[in-house]
């Protein structure tokens, strides 16, 4: 047991087990909460001046990530209701940030693309977060970055982990 209360014991195969107290888990939960607030603060300030919210930001992010994504796939990624996403998309389309095109193979599908204006806004929002992530990653070091990603992936529900993996690997 270390003086922080984290005990590491060896098991077969050399794997280490990490034993955390409820207090340490609470601290981790709170750290995630405050980190998320910090991570979203710069984009929130930009969005507030435009009368948009985080749902608009998430939609812009994933449309930029996978140009031509259909609405069904965006629904799956965001995990929101169709009604909620339609409100967000309607605003983004009316404001000239997103272009919705009819599918070539299936006329019922709508494929989403950022306009030049939408791309510029998405870049402003993401640049702030990339700067913050880059600084934090540099400060923490490569082993911490790898560990952080492992923890985040382990927290994902299996279906979301699959979705995340397909995006990470360049799939739509």
QUITATA-V920871 format. One record per backbone hydrogen bond with DSSP energy under -0.5 kcal/mol. NH is the residue of the N-H (numbers start at 1). CO is the residue of the C=O. E is the energy in kcal/mol with one decimal. If there is no record, write none. Layout:
nh;co;e
NH;CO;E
NH;CO;E
This chain:
nh;co;e
2;6;-1.5
5;2;-1.6
7;5;-0.7
7;19;-0.9
9;7;-0.5
9;17;-1.1
11;15;-1.6
14;11;-1.7
15;12;-0.7
17;9;-1.8
19;7;-1.6
19;17;-0.6
20;18;-0.6
25;21;-2.2
26;22;-2.5
27;23;-2.2
28;24;-1.9
29;25;-2.3
30;26;-2.5
31;27;-2.5
32;28;-2.2
33;29;-2.2
34;30;-2.6
35;31;-2.5
36;32;-2.6
37;33;-2.0
38;34;-2.1
39;35;-2.8
40;36;-2.0
41;37;-1.0
42;38;-0.6
44;40;-2.6
45;41;-2.0
46;42;-1.7
47;43;-3.0
48;44;-2.7
49;45;-1.2
50;47;-1.4
51;47;-0.5
51;48;-1.1
52;47;-2.3
56;53;-0.6
57;53;-1.7
58;54;-2.8
59;55;-2.1
60;56;-2.6
61;57;-2.8
62;58;-2.3
63;59;-2.3
64;60;-2.3
65;61;-2.0
66;62;-1.9
67;64;-0.5
68;112;-2.9
69;66;-1.8
69;112;-0.6
71;110;-1.6
74;70;-1.9
75;71;-2.6
76;72;-2.0
77;73;-2.3
78;74;-2.7
79;75;-2.3
80;75;-0.7
85;81;-2.5
86;82;-2.7
87;83;-1.8
88;84;-1.8
89;85;-3.2
90;86;-2.7
91;87;-1.8
92;88;-2.3
93;89;-2.9
94;90;-2.8
95;91;-2.2
96;93;-1.6
97;92;-2.9
98;92;-1.4
99;113;-3.6
100;98;-0.5
101;99;-0.6
101;111;-3.2
103;106;-0.5
103;109;-2.5
109;106;-1.7
111;101;-3.6
112;69;-2.8
113;99;-2.1
115;97;-2.3
119;115;-2.8
120;116;-2.0
121;117;-2.1
122;118;-2.7
123;119;-2.2
124;120;-2.0
125;121;-2.4
126;122;-2.8
127;123;-2.9
128;124;-1.3
129;125;-1.1
130;126;-3.1
131;127;-2.4
132;128;-1.7
133;129;-2.8
134;130;-3.0
135;131;-2.3
136;132;-2.4
137;133;-3.0
138;134;-2.5
139;135;-2.3
140;136;-2.4
141;137;-2.6
145;141;-2.1
146;142;-2.3
147;143;-2.3
148;144;-2.9
149;145;-2.4
150;146;-2.0
151;147;-2.4
152;148;-2.6
153;149;-2.6
154;150;-2.2
155;151;-1.4
156;152;-0.8
156;153;-0.7
161;157;-2.5
162;158;-1.9
163;159;-2.1
164;160;-3.1
165;161;-2.5
166;162;-2.2
167;163;-2.0
168;164;-3.0
169;165;-2.2
170;167;-1.7
171;166;-3.1
